Amino acid sequence: MRRNFAYPLLLILVAVASCSFTNKSFDNDDKDKLLLDLITYVLEKGHYEPKEINDDFSVSIFEDFIDIIDPTKRYFLESDIQEFEQYKFQIDDQIKNTDITFFNIVYDRLMKRMEEAKDIYKEVLSTPFDYDVNETINIDYEKVPFAESKADLKERWRKQLKYATMATYDGKLTINARKREATPKFSTQTGEVVSTVEGNPVADHEVPEKPLSPEEAEVASRESTRKTLDEFFDFVKDLERKDWFVQYINTIVDEFDPHTFYFAPDDKDKFDMSMSGKFEGIGARLQKKPEGAKIVEIISGGPVWRDQRLEVGDEITKVGQDGEEPINIVGMRLEDAIKLIKGPEGTIVDLTVRKVDGSMEVISLTRDVVELEESYAKSANVIKDDQKFGLINLPKFYVDFDDYSKRNAASDVAKEVERLKQEGAEGLILDLRDNGGGSLKTVVEMAGLFIKDGPIVQVRSNGKRKDVYDDKDERIQWDGPLVILVNELSASASEILAAAMQDYKRAVVIGSRQTFGKGTVQNVIPLDNLVNANDHGDLGAIKLTTQKFYRINGGSTQLEGVKSDVVVPDKYSYVDLGERDQHNPLKWDKITPADYKPWDGYIDYEQTIANSKKRMAANPQFKLIEENAKWIKLKQDETEISLNYKVYKGEDKKDRAKSDYFKKLSDYDSKLNFTSLKYEKELFTQDSVLREKRDRWHKNLAKDVYVEEAVNVLQDLKVNNIKNSKLASVKG
């Protein structure tokens, strides 16, 4: 598999080696031009379906770039757009000549308009909003023209800010109503004044402050909006020109397909971290604040969690390296502050911290490898009556790109399968809902856990013959009943696994009408590998679509996804989410099927599916889910919003009533019992956070009607319905 992936990469490297990308010295403009030159070359030579860079391409870049940087049309004027339009049919020529004039002009104008916007929003928010006037706002910004004048632009800001503020205003008035329910009373037992809030007694010092008047609520709401915008523009101020140029580069890249993407150097590190599920650092998530970097979450098992001296709400103000002079990070870009805080495993970082109570303290921590537990596979026992089943939740097909032998999705799922077998599971649910994919190699290995041997997926490069990826290991780790859960957000590697198991008739696939529909393979190419010079700085990497994958039956999952054996509605049913709704997706096609034989372990596979469909049609919970999905789509399509508070409140009251009606969905009880596996229970004695996470997960699973139906299907496919009921083992 590595050989096949490397082939298109090798072509690029050989071609680039014969070209001249050597540079003597670099300023920002030179580096941008080099980056543009490299990326367009890689796209033309390595992309699965390269596009011609012509006038049509130029128009698309023009429209998309403007839309990306000013989506709500509150910065540029119509006169700006008219000025930019002189380049509408020239961008293709500029790209070929590594000319970035269009970007420079648009960027410079955007910076100017953003500075002007600061004055506009402050001026607008200095005046009270009149919530009695009858006016509306159209939030379908694609259909809204650019403002003709600065007066029109200010009016657009006024409506957008009024719209943004009205919900806050309503919230404060709603709180007022609750505060009025706090009725002071005299306690004959203690002699002090007590109050009741919604029927609960509270002491006098805990009585809520007096309700705000509508005028005071209006003022406070505008102030809240102003603070939000101050924080937004503070974030924008931290962005550098190169950050905006990345947006321009990705506008070009996105014209080829939605999964080809340019990673700036820091973004490449984040991508690697997300795929491996781990990083080296202190184990805390941070948020930029004027006073420093605020701790908003502590990651279980990391240095901060083990040390126990830091807590959520503490603010880091200075960062030092093992006794060296600390650096003040107040006002620093959050990304730059994080670079100082993170570091290699085993090194020491000194943090000057303002504690929640206001005290200052220097806390030294030893950095470590932090694993993001939520990224990894987890399992649970599912007990119904006197039967026990297993459930494995897999959030993504993770892998360490630097060392495949380290933790990866395939090996982790294999461990969980073996643990579930040892605890007596009679059937297995593999939950791939919301799993966006990941490593293709892990899919092939994982599929091999459930079949003897045979093809798993077919892959084809542009103009090349197809390659078939097989499971060559004749061991079957799990030959019991298998159900795979999917939804509209199950993509890529998830679709490969679900499709293979469906084609083999090895599993029953339960879920949405069709999955996401991503049938393409990407390679990540470090751009520094393509140049000879060393003085350009880190150029980042490009994630390039180089291949398409196909089911073993020959059909592509591109656009069409995997169609579930048993279709069940969910809240995404009518929302535009799939590949077909993305920008510039590749087309669906098919190739010749691979040579494979369906699984012959089930006696009445088709009857099991029919039984499930019959249950679905009669289940009132699914009817309610379908109704909720249609309502969500209806609300999503509403783009004309009233800015009159009484009208807004009336609509909000109707929406809340409908929302309360759909809360019955979360009251559902499947009567299934979920427990952690033995090895995990032993961890709970040292990790109360993990115990809490698992308890919360189990409670949610008990309300999950999809899991309930998966168990019903497993019962229909239970061990006495399998020709060979003896479960295989990997032992020995």
Protein Blocks (a to p, Z undefined) as FASTA:
>chain_A
ZZmmmmmmmmmmmmmmmpccbdfbdcfklmmmmmmmmmmmmmmmmgmbacdddfklmmmm
mmmmmmmmmmnopmbcfklmmmmmmmmmmmmmmmmnopaklmmmmmmmmmmmmmmmmmmm
mmmmmpccdfkbccdddfblklpccdfbfklmmmmmmmmmmmmmmmmmmmmmmmmmmmmm
mccdddfklopacddeehiacdfklpccddddfklmmmmmmmmmmmmmmmmmmmmmmpcf
klmmmmmmmmmmmmmomkbccddfklmmmmmmmmnopacdehpacdddfkbccdfbdceh
iaklmnomacehiacfbdceehiacddfehiafklmmmmmgccehiacddddddfkopac
dddddddddddfklpccdddddehjbccdddddfbacddfklmklccfklmmmmmmmmmm
mnopabdcddfehiabjjfklmmmmmmmmmmbdcfbdcddehiacdddddfbfbdfblcd
cdddddfklghjlmmmmmmmmmnomacceddfbdnhpabdcddddfklmpfbfklopebj
adddfbdcddfkopafehnlpadfbdcddfklmpcfbfmlmghiacddddddddddddfk
bfblmlmmmmmmmmmmmmmklmmmmmmmmmmmmmmmpmbdcfbfklmmmmmmmmmmmmmm
mmmmmmpcehiacdddfklmmmmmmmmklmmmmmmmmmmmmmmmklmmmmmmmmmmmmkl
cfblcccdfeZZ
